[in-house]
Amino acid sequence: MKVLIINGSPRVGGNTSIALDEMVKVFKSEGIETEVVFVGNKDIRGCIACHACAEKGKCVFNDVVNELAPKFEEADGLVVASPVYFASANGTLISCLDRLFFSTHFDKTMKVGASVAVARRGGCSATYDELNKYFTISGMPVASSQYWNSVHGREKGEAEQDLEGLQTMRTLARNMTFLMKSIALGKEKYGLPEKEEHQWTHFIR
């Protein structure tokens, strides 16, 4: 099994990396393959809703988003982590996720998602909610932990002092592993849930 981890921090080796490293250790011990991709330091523009991806099968802007797409399709789980900026996720990460989820048309049902927020002080729960919305619109179960998935630290390395936060990351990785393995067994026995034809409506009709 494989988990794709998207690090939205522009600082490689920073507090977001420390939080994710704690998860990687657990995944490794559980026999789960991981790949961490840093996007926070990349030049990623936002989605323009041109719908060219419907014809091309990929985003019209050929950058790291198109590199992530096949990795995401192959993965059993996706972890998305971000530092908190103004009680929100890093804008570069959001641009990446908007385009990644919009331009990929493979079935994401029952891939397990988990979000991680890292902050000096506040805004973690708002960022956590923001990131989880990508999963819940895509039929992806959301992995939980013993607390909201957040770690605190301002200066580089300070996250190592947040013992509860790091424990939360380890618990998250274990719970995510259990979910992925359980879903794999369930798919073997029961298959995926039946899908109805989508009923597209909006608020003026």
Accessible surface in RSA format (square Angstrom, percent):
REM  Atomic radii and reference values for relative SASA: ProtOr
REM  Chains: A
REM  Algorithm: Lee & Richards
REM  Probe-radius: 1.40
REM  Slices: 20
REM RES _ NUM      All-atoms   Total-Side   Main-Chain    Non-polar    All polar
REM                ABS   REL    ABS   REL    ABS   REL    ABS   REL    ABS   REL
RES MET A   1    80.61  41.7  34.76  23.0  45.84 109.2  38.33  32.6  42.28  56.0
RES LYS A   2    28.36  13.8  28.36  17.4   0.00   0.0   9.43   8.5  18.93  20.2
RES VAL A   3     0.00   0.0   0.00   0.0   0.00   0.0   0.00   0.0   0.00   0.0
RES LEU A   4     0.24   0.1   0.24   0.2   0.00   0.0   0.24   0.2   0.00   0.0
RES ILE A   5     0.00   0.0   0.00   0.0   0.00   0.0   0.00   0.0   0.00   0.0
RES ILE A   6     0.00   0.0   0.00   0.0   0.00   0.0   0.00   0.0   0.00   0.0
RES ASN A   7     0.44   0.3   0.44   0.4   0.00   0.0   0.00   0.0   0.44   0.4
RES GLY A   8     0.00   0.0   0.00   N/A   0.00   0.0   0.00   0.0   0.00   0.0
RES SER A   9     5.71   4.8   5.71   7.6   0.00   0.0   0.00   0.0   5.71   8.0
RES PRO A  10    47.82  34.8  33.24  30.3  14.58  53.0  33.24  27.4  14.58  90.6
RES ARG A  11   157.82  66.3 153.03  78.0   4.79  11.4  58.52  80.0  99.31  60.2
RES VAL A  12    86.59  57.0  69.75  63.1  16.84  40.6  69.75  60.6  16.84  45.7
RES GLY A  13    35.82  44.2   0.00   N/A  35.82  44.2  26.49  72.7   9.33  20.9
RES GLY A  14     3.96   4.9   0.00   N/A   3.96   4.9   3.96  10.9   0.00   0.0
RES ASN A  15    15.43  10.6  10.27   9.9   5.16  12.4   4.72  11.4  10.71  10.4
RES THR A  16     3.50   2.5   2.49   2.5   1.01   2.4   0.00   0.0   3.50   5.3
RES SER A  17     9.38   7.9   8.02  10.7   1.36   3.1   9.38  20.0   0.00   0.0
RES ILE A  18    23.70  13.5  22.24  16.6   1.46   3.5  23.11  16.6   0.59   1.6
RES ALA A  19     0.00   0.0   0.00   0.0   0.00   0.0   0.00   0.0   0.00   0.0
RES LEU A  20     2.27   1.3   2.27   1.6   0.00   0.0   2.27   1.6   0.00   0.0
RES ASP A  21    73.76  51.7  72.73  72.4   1.04   2.5  16.66  39.2  57.10  56.9
RES GLU A  22    21.58  12.4  21.58  16.3   0.00   0.0   0.05   0.1  21.52  17.6
RES MET A  23     0.00   0.0   0.00   0.0   0.00   0.0   0.00   0.0   0.00   0.0
RES VAL A  24    36.85  24.2  36.54  33.1   0.31   0.7  36.54  31.8   0.31   0.8
RES LYS A  25   131.61  64.2 121.77  74.7   9.85  23.4  83.99  75.6  47.62  50.7
RES VAL A  26    10.75   7.1   8.96   8.1   1.78   4.3  10.75   9.3   0.00   0.0
RES PHE A  27     0.00   0.0   0.00   0.0   0.00   0.0   0.00   0.0   0.00   0.0
RES LYS A  28   164.61  80.3 148.37  91.0  16.24  38.7  94.59  85.1  70.02  74.6
RES SER A  29    94.33  79.7  50.53  67.4  43.80 100.9  52.08 110.9  42.25  59.2
RES GLU A  30    66.24  38.0  53.24  40.3  13.00  30.9   7.91  15.3  58.33  47.6
RES GLY A  31    61.97  76.4   0.00   N/A  61.97  76.4  36.98 101.5  24.99  56.0
RES ILE A  32     7.90   4.5   1.48   1.1   6.42  15.5   2.19   1.6   5.71  15.5
RES GLU A  33   104.87  60.2  95.06  71.9   9.81  23.4  40.29  77.9  64.59  52.7
RES THR A  34    38.10  27.1  13.41  13.6  24.69  58.8   0.36   0.5  37.74  57.1
RES GLU A  35    51.37  29.5  46.94  35.5   4.43  10.6  26.48  51.2  24.89  20.3
RES VAL A  36    55.34  36.4  30.78  27.9  24.55  59.2  30.78  26.7  24.55  66.6
RES VAL A  37    22.46  14.8  19.64  17.8   2.82   6.8  22.46  19.5   0.00   0.0
RES PHE A  38    49.41  24.7  46.14  28.6   3.27   8.5  46.14  28.0   3.27   9.4
RES VAL A  39     0.00   0.0   0.00   0.0   0.00   0.0   0.00   0.0   0.00   0.0
RES GLY A  40     8.95  11.0   0.00   N/A   8.95  11.0   0.00   0.0   8.95  20.1
RES ASN A  41    80.41  55.5  44.04  42.6  36.37  87.6  26.24  63.1  54.18  52.4
RES LYS A  42    92.24  45.0  79.84  49.0  12.40  29.5  60.61  54.6  31.63  33.7
RES ASP A  43   143.63 100.6 116.34 115.8  27.29  64.5  44.06 103.7  99.57  99.3
RES ILE A  44    15.29   8.7   0.26   0.2  15.03  36.2   0.33   0.2  14.96  40.6
RES ARG A  45   121.18  50.9 111.30  56.7   9.88  23.5  46.91  64.1  74.26  45.0
RES GLY A  46    27.13  33.5   0.00   N/A  27.13  33.5  18.44  50.6   8.70  19.5
RES CYS A  47    53.32  40.3  23.95  26.7  29.37  69.0   9.51  24.1  43.81  47.2
RES ILE A  48    92.00  52.4  63.51  47.3  28.50  68.7  71.30  51.3  20.70  56.2
RES ALA A  49    60.84  55.9  47.87  73.9  12.97  29.5  48.08  67.7  12.77  33.8
RES CYS A  50    65.23  49.3  32.79  36.6  32.44  76.2  31.45  79.7  33.79  36.4
RES HIS A  51   109.27  59.7 103.72  72.1   5.55  14.2  66.90  68.9  42.37  49.3
RES ALA A  52    22.49  20.7  16.97  26.2   5.52  12.6  22.49  31.7   0.00   0.0
RES CYS A  53     8.80   6.7   7.71   8.6   1.09   2.6   2.07   5.2   6.73   7.3
RES ALA A  54    73.19  67.3  41.55  64.1  31.64  72.0  43.05  60.6  30.14  79.8
RES GLU A  55   164.25  94.3 125.60  95.0  38.64  92.0  46.43  89.8 117.81  96.2
RES LYS A  56   123.98  60.5  92.09  56.5  31.89  75.9  46.80  42.1  77.18  82.2
RES GLY A  57    58.08  71.6   0.00   N/A  58.08  71.6  29.49  80.9  28.59  64.0
RES LYS A  58   101.17  49.4  97.80  60.0   3.37   8.0  58.12  52.3  43.05  45.9
RES CYS A  59    11.61   8.8   9.81  10.9   1.80   4.2   0.68   1.7  10.94  11.8
RES VAL A  60    64.13  42.2  41.93  38.0  22.20  53.5  43.77  38.0  20.36  55.2
RES PHE A  61    54.75  27.4  51.03  31.6   3.72   9.7  54.75  33.2   0.00   0.0
RES ASN A  62   117.23  80.8  83.05  80.3  34.18  82.3  23.34  56.2  93.89  90.8
RES ASP A  63    36.36  25.5  26.19  26.1  10.17  24.1  31.46  74.0   4.90   4.9
RES VAL A  64    12.17   8.0   8.94   8.1   3.23   7.8   9.03   7.8   3.13   8.5
RES VAL A  65     0.21   0.1   0.21   0.2   0.00   0.0   0.21   0.2   0.00   0.0
RES ASN A  66    21.38  14.7   9.86   9.5  11.53  27.8   9.47  22.8  11.91  11.5
RES GLU A  67   108.31  62.2 100.08  75.7   8.23  19.6  40.11  77.6  68.19  55.7
RES LEU A  68     0.59   0.3   0.59   0.4   0.00   0.0   0.59   0.4   0.00   0.0
RES ALA A  69    18.65  17.1  17.92  27.7   0.73   1.7  18.31  25.8   0.34   0.9
RES PRO A  70    78.89  57.5  71.68  65.3   7.21  26.2  74.77  61.7   4.12  25.6
RES LYS A  71    61.82  30.2  60.80  37.3   1.02   2.4  26.84  24.2  34.98  37.3
RES PHE A  72     0.57   0.3   0.57   0.4   0.00   0.0   0.57   0.3   0.00   0.0
RES GLU A  73    95.63  54.9  85.19  64.5  10.44  24.9  20.54  39.7  75.09  61.3
RES GLU A  74   117.73  67.6  92.15  69.7  25.58  60.9  41.72  80.7  76.01  62.1
RES ALA A  75     1.93   1.8   0.35   0.5   1.58   3.6   0.35   0.5   1.58   4.2
RES ASP A  76    48.78  34.2  42.88  42.7   5.90  14.0   7.21  17.0  41.57  41.5
RES GLY A  77     1.08   1.3   0.00   N/A   1.08   1.3   1.02   2.8   0.06   0.1
RES LEU A  78     0.10   0.1   0.10   0.1   0.00   0.0   0.10   0.1   0.00   0.0
RES VAL A  79     0.00   0.0   0.00   0.0   0.00   0.0   0.00   0.0   0.00   0.0
RES VAL A  80     1.38   0.9   1.38   1.2   0.00   0.0   1.38   1.2   0.00   0.0
RES ALA A  81     0.00   0.0   0.00   0.0   0.00   0.0   0.00   0.0   0.00   0.0
RES SER A  82     0.00   0.0   0.00   0.0   0.00   0.0   0.00   0.0   0.00   0.0
RES PRO A  83    18.50  13.5  18.50  16.9   0.00   0.0  18.50  15.3   0.00   0.0
RES VAL A  84    24.66  16.2   4.83   4.4  19.83  47.8   4.83   4.2  19.83  53.8
RES TYR A  85    81.61  38.1  75.88  43.2   5.73  14.9  75.75  56.9   5.86   7.2
RES PHE A  86   205.56 102.8 169.35 104.9  36.21  94.2 182.08 110.4  23.48  67.2
RES ALA A  87    56.77  52.2  42.36  65.4  14.42  32.8  42.71  60.1  14.07  37.3
RES SER A  88    37.86  32.0  37.70  50.3   0.16   0.4  24.29  51.7  13.57  19.0
RES ALA A  89     5.60   5.1   0.00   0.0   5.60  12.7   0.00   0.0   5.60  14.8
RES ASN A  90     9.97   6.9   9.97   9.6   0.00   0.0   0.00   0.0   9.97   9.6
RES GLY A  91    47.03  58.0   0.00   N/A  47.03  58.0  37.52 103.0   9.51  21.3
RES THR A  92    34.05  24.2  28.83  29.2   5.22  12.4   3.15   4.2  30.90  46.7
RES LEU A  93     0.00   0.0   0.00   0.0   0.00   0.0   0.00   0.0   0.00   0.0
RES ILE A  94    33.20  18.9  33.20  24.7   0.00   0.0  33.20  23.9   0.00   0.0
RES SER A  95    22.48  19.0  21.28  28.4   1.20   2.8   1.20   2.6  21.28  29.8
RES CYS A  96     0.00   0.0   0.00   0.0   0.00   0.0   0.00   0.0   0.00   0.0
RES LEU A  97     0.62   0.3   0.62   0.4   0.00   0.0   0.62   0.4   0.00   0.0
RES ASP A  98    57.86  40.5  51.39  51.1   6.47  15.3  12.21  28.7  45.66  45.5
RES ARG A  99     2.49   1.0   1.17   0.6   1.32   3.1   2.49   3.4   0.00   0.0
RES LEU A 100     0.00   0.0   0.00   0.0   0.00   0.0   0.00   0.0   0.00   0.0
RES PHE A 101    24.17  12.1  12.18   7.5  11.99  31.2  12.45   7.5  11.72  33.5
RES PHE A 102    86.25  43.2  74.59  46.2  11.66  30.3  80.89  49.0   5.36  15.4
RES SER A 103     5.47   4.6   4.19   5.6   1.28   3.0   2.70   5.8   2.77   3.9
RES THR A 104    12.32   8.8   5.10   5.2   7.23  17.2   8.50  11.4   3.82   5.8
RES HIS A 105   120.13  65.7  81.78  56.8  38.35  98.1  68.72  70.8  51.41  59.8
RES PHE A 106    39.88  20.0  21.58  13.4  18.29  47.6  31.59  19.1   8.29  23.7
RES ASP A 107    76.48  53.6  49.23  49.0  27.25  64.4  40.89  96.2  35.59  35.5
RES LYS A 108    17.07   8.3  13.73   8.4   3.34   7.9   4.76   4.3  12.31  13.1
RES THR A 109    14.85  10.6   8.81   8.9   6.04  14.4   7.56  10.2   7.29  11.0
RES MET A 110    58.34  30.2  52.39  34.7   5.94  14.2  42.99  36.6  15.34  20.3
RES LYS A 111    25.37  12.4  23.59  14.5   1.78   4.2  15.45  13.9   9.92  10.6
RES VAL A 112     0.41   0.3   0.41   0.4   0.00   0.0   0.41   0.4   0.00   0.0
RES GLY A 113     0.00   0.0   0.00   N/A   0.00   0.0   0.00   0.0   0.00   0.0
RES ALA A 114     0.00   0.0   0.00   0.0   0.00   0.0   0.00   0.0   0.00   0.0
RES SER A 115     0.00   0.0   0.00   0.0   0.00   0.0   0.00   0.0   0.00   0.0
RES VAL A 116     0.00   0.0   0.00   0.0   0.00   0.0   0.00   0.0   0.00   0.0
RES ALA A 117     0.00   0.0   0.00   0.0   0.00   0.0   0.00   0.0   0.00   0.0
RES VAL A 118     6.03   4.0   4.29   3.9   1.75   4.2   4.29   3.7   1.75   4.7
RES ALA A 119     6.67   6.1   1.93   3.0   4.74  10.8   6.67   9.4   0.00   0.0
RES ARG A 120   147.82  62.1 124.40  63.4  23.42  55.8  34.28  46.9 113.54  68.8
RES ARG A 121   177.40  74.5 163.04  83.1  14.35  34.2  36.39  49.7 141.00  85.5
RES GLY A 122    49.54  61.1   0.00   N/A  49.54  61.1  35.60  97.7  13.93  31.2
RES GLY A 123    21.12  26.0   0.00   N/A  21.12  26.0   7.59  20.8  13.53  30.3
RES CYS A 124    12.91   9.8  11.49  12.8   1.41   3.3  11.62  29.4   1.29   1.4
RES SER A 125    64.54  54.5  61.44  82.0   3.10   7.1  28.55  60.8  35.99  50.4
RES ALA A 126    47.65  43.8  35.91  55.4  11.74  26.7  42.38  59.7   5.28  14.0
RES THR A 127     0.00   0.0   0.00   0.0   0.00   0.0   0.00   0.0   0.00   0.0
RES TYR A 128    25.81  12.0  25.81  14.7   0.00   0.0  11.43   8.6  14.38  17.7
RES ASP A 129    72.88  51.1  70.05  69.7   2.83   6.7  14.90  35.1  57.99  57.8
RES GLU A 130    48.78  28.0  44.39  33.6   4.39  10.4  29.31  56.7  19.47  15.9
RES LEU A 131     0.87   0.5   0.12   0.1   0.75   1.9   0.12   0.1   0.75   2.0
RES ASN A 132    19.00  13.1  19.00  18.4   0.00   0.0   9.64  23.2   9.36   9.0
RES LYS A 133   129.68  63.3 126.24  77.5   3.44   8.2 101.66  91.5  28.03  29.9
RES TYR A 134    30.87  14.4  29.11  16.6   1.76   4.6  24.54  18.4   6.33   7.8
RES PHE A 135     0.32   0.2   0.32   0.2   0.00   0.0   0.32   0.2   0.00   0.0
RES THR A 136    90.70  64.5  61.95  62.8  28.75  68.5  52.38  70.4  38.32  57.9
RES ILE A 137   147.58  84.0 115.03  85.7  32.55  78.5 122.75  88.4  24.83  67.4
RES SER A 138    22.92  19.4   8.25  11.0  14.68  33.8  12.71  27.1  10.21  14.3
RES GLY A 139    39.61  48.8   0.00   N/A  39.61  48.8  34.52  94.7   5.09  11.4
RES MET A 140     6.16   3.2   0.00   0.0   6.16  14.7   0.81   0.7   5.35   7.1
RES PRO A 141    35.42  25.8  22.87  20.9  12.54  45.6  34.68  28.6   0.74   4.6
RES VAL A 142    48.42  31.9  24.93  22.6  23.49  56.6  24.93  21.7  23.49  63.7
RES ALA A 143     0.00   0.0   0.00   0.0   0.00   0.0   0.00   0.0   0.00   0.0
RES SER A 144    66.46  56.2  64.35  85.9   2.11   4.9  32.02  68.2  34.44  48.3
RES SER A 145    23.76  20.1   0.00   0.0  23.76  54.7   0.42   0.9  23.34  32.7
RES GLN A 146    86.74  48.5  46.83  34.2  39.91  95.0  37.87  80.6  48.87  37.1
RES TYR A 147   116.96  54.6 103.47  58.9  13.49  35.1  77.85  58.5  39.11  48.2
RES TRP A 148   140.49  56.4 137.80  66.7   2.69   6.3 109.21  58.2  31.29  50.8
RES ASN A 149     0.29   0.2   0.15   0.1   0.13   0.3   0.05   0.1   0.23   0.2
RES SER A 150    10.66   9.0   6.40   8.5   4.26   9.8   1.32   2.8   9.34  13.1
RES VAL A 151     0.00   0.0   0.00   0.0   0.00   0.0   0.00   0.0   0.00   0.0
RES HIS A 152    68.33  37.3  65.41  45.5   2.93   7.5  48.04  49.5  20.29  23.6
RES GLY A 153    12.94  16.0   0.00   N/A  12.94  16.0   8.05  22.1   4.89  11.0
RES ARG A 154   164.63  69.1 140.77  71.8  23.86  56.8  28.26  38.6 136.36  82.6
RES GLU A 155   104.00  59.7 102.10  77.2   1.90   4.5  43.37  83.9  60.62  49.5
RES LYS A 156   152.34  74.3 120.97  74.2  31.38  74.7  77.12  69.4  75.23  80.1
RES GLY A 157    23.32  28.8   0.00   N/A  23.32  28.8  18.57  51.0   4.75  10.6
RES GLU A 158    63.35  36.4  59.52  45.0   3.83   9.1  17.65  34.1  45.70  37.3
RES ALA A 159     0.00   0.0   0.00   0.0   0.00   0.0   0.00   0.0   0.00   0.0
RES GLU A 160   106.81  61.3  96.57  73.1  10.23  24.4  25.57  49.5  81.23  66.3
RES GLN A 161   140.84  78.8 116.45  85.1  24.39  58.1  49.57 105.5  91.26  69.2
RES ASP A 162    31.08  21.8  23.22  23.1   7.86  18.6  14.24  33.5  16.84  16.8
RES LEU A 163   134.01  74.6 127.24  91.0   6.77  17.0 127.95  89.9   6.07  16.3
RES GLU A 164   105.30  60.5  97.85  74.0   7.44  17.7  38.84  75.1  66.46  54.3
RES GLY A 165     4.05   5.0   0.00   N/A   4.05   5.0   3.62   9.9   0.43   1.0
RES LEU A 166    16.28   9.1  16.28  11.6   0.00   0.0  16.28  11.4   0.00   0.0
RES GLN A 167    82.17  45.9  82.17  60.1   0.00   0.0   8.30  17.7  73.87  56.0
RES THR A 168     1.41   1.0   1.41   1.4   0.00   0.0   0.09   0.1   1.32   2.0
RES MET A 169     0.00   0.0   0.00   0.0   0.00   0.0   0.00   0.0   0.00   0.0
RES ARG A 170    71.07  29.8  71.07  36.2   0.00   0.0  19.55  26.7  51.52  31.2
RES THR A 171    28.79  20.5  28.66  29.1   0.13   0.3  22.09  29.7   6.70  10.1
RES LEU A 172     0.00   0.0   0.00   0.0   0.00   0.0   0.00   0.0   0.00   0.0
RES ALA A 173     0.00   0.0   0.00   0.0   0.00   0.0   0.00   0.0   0.00   0.0
RES ARG A 174   115.42  48.5 110.03  56.1   5.39  12.8  41.75  57.1  73.67  44.6
RES ASN A 175    55.94  38.6  53.62  51.8   2.32   5.6  12.49  30.1  43.45  42.0
RES MET A 176     0.00   0.0   0.00   0.0   0.00   0.0   0.00   0.0   0.00   0.0
RES THR A 177     3.83   2.7   3.83   3.9   0.00   0.0   3.83   5.1   0.00   0.0
RES PHE A 178   142.76  71.4 138.57  85.8   4.19  10.9 142.49  86.4   0.27   0.8
RES LEU A 179    52.31  29.1  52.31  37.4   0.00   0.0  52.31  36.7   0.00   0.0
RES MET A 180     3.75   1.9   0.25   0.2   3.50   8.3   2.37   2.0   1.38   1.8
RES LYS A 181    84.13  41.0  81.98  50.3   2.14   5.1  56.29  50.7  27.84  29.7
RES SER A 182    44.29  37.4  33.53  44.7  10.77  24.8  28.08  59.8  16.21  22.7
RES ILE A 183    29.92  17.0  24.43  18.2   5.49  13.2  29.51  21.2   0.42   1.1
RES ALA A 184    36.09  33.2  30.34  46.8   5.75  13.1  34.17  48.1   1.92   5.1
RES LEU A 185   121.14  67.5 116.91  83.6   4.23  10.6 117.24  82.3   3.91  10.5
RES GLY A 186    24.08  29.7   0.00   N/A  24.08  29.7  23.27  63.9   0.81   1.8
RES LYS A 187    96.29  47.0  84.46  51.8  11.83  28.2  35.05  31.5  61.24  65.2
RES GLU A 188   147.20  84.5 108.31  81.9  38.89  92.6  47.51  91.9  99.69  81.4
RES LYS A 189   156.09  76.1 121.79  74.7  34.29  81.6  78.59  70.7  77.49  82.5
RES TYR A 190   168.58  78.7 133.56  76.0  35.02  91.1 110.62  83.1  57.95  71.4
RES GLY A 191    38.82  47.9   0.00   N/A  38.82  47.9  26.11  71.6  12.71  28.5
RES LEU A 192    75.61  42.1  50.24  35.9  25.37  63.8  50.52  35.5  25.09  67.5
RES PRO A 193    75.43  55.0  57.29  52.2  18.14  65.9  69.32  57.2   6.11  38.0
RES GLU A 194   167.56  96.2 129.27  97.8  38.29  91.2  56.18 108.7 111.37  90.9
RES LYS A 195   132.13  64.5 101.78  62.4  30.35  72.3  72.63  65.4  59.50  63.4
RES GLU A 196   157.97  90.7 129.43  97.9  28.54  67.9  51.96 100.5 106.01  86.6
RES GLU A 197   151.30  86.9 127.93  96.8  23.38  55.7  52.27 101.1  99.04  80.9
RES HIS A 198   114.93  62.8  95.27  66.2  19.66  50.3  61.84  63.7  53.09  61.8
RES GLN A 199   138.93  77.7 120.41  88.0  18.52  44.1  52.85 112.5  86.08  65.3
RES TRP A 200   191.30  76.8 175.22  84.8  16.08  37.8 156.16  83.3  35.14  57.0
RES THR A 201   109.53  77.9  80.25  81.4  29.29  69.8  50.59  67.9  58.94  89.1
RES HIS A 202    86.42  47.2  75.74  52.6  10.68  27.3  63.77  65.7  22.65  26.4
RES PHE A 203   212.17 106.1 178.76 110.7  33.41  86.9 183.34 111.2  28.83  82.5
RES ILE A 204   156.12  88.8 122.50  91.3  33.61  81.0 131.22  94.5  24.89  67.6
RES ARG A 205   196.13  82.3 132.80  67.7  63.33 150.8  93.11 127.3 103.01  62.4
END  Absolute sums over single chains surface
CHAIN  1 A    11181.5       8820.8       2360.7       6117.0       5064.5
END  Absolute sums over all chains
TOTAL         11181.5       8820.8       2360.7       6117.0       5064.5
